[in-house]
Amino acid sequence: MDPQPPPSRPEGPILAAICGGVLFGFAALAWQAAGGIGVGILGLLVLFIAVRFDLEGNRPIGPEMTPGLYASQFRGDARADHAEKAASRSILKARAGPTQLAMLLGVLLIVIGFGALFLTETSR
């Protein structure tokens, strides 16, 4: 039997809109402070955080990312039964949407910021 997707929660799109508005508020502040390069750097920061969150998944993070830590995590995954693996996959699927949105917004800020910087520098 396939695991069912997590239930749809109505506050998801509302929170995404609020976070997007706050992010573009920060982008406006970055534009005021440093112009296109500030918006581009903010986009790089958002993209870096989103990619790091996506790569780490549901694993513990810490200052010492050693091979032993990774090996113990994969041993734990190998010992998990089918229900635990299905639950882990459904959690990762639920997190994929907001992470992809953050990546998209980060790329959008990078294109806007560095594109504006490029256009202003080439028009001189």
Buried (B, 14 or more C-beta within 10 A) or exposed (E): EEBEEEEEEEEEEEEBEEBBEEBBEBBEEBBEEBBBBBBBBBBBBBBEBBBEBBEEEEBEEEEEEEEEBEEEBEEEEEEEEEEEEBBBEBEEEBBEEBBEBBBBBBBBBBEBBBEBBEEEEEEE
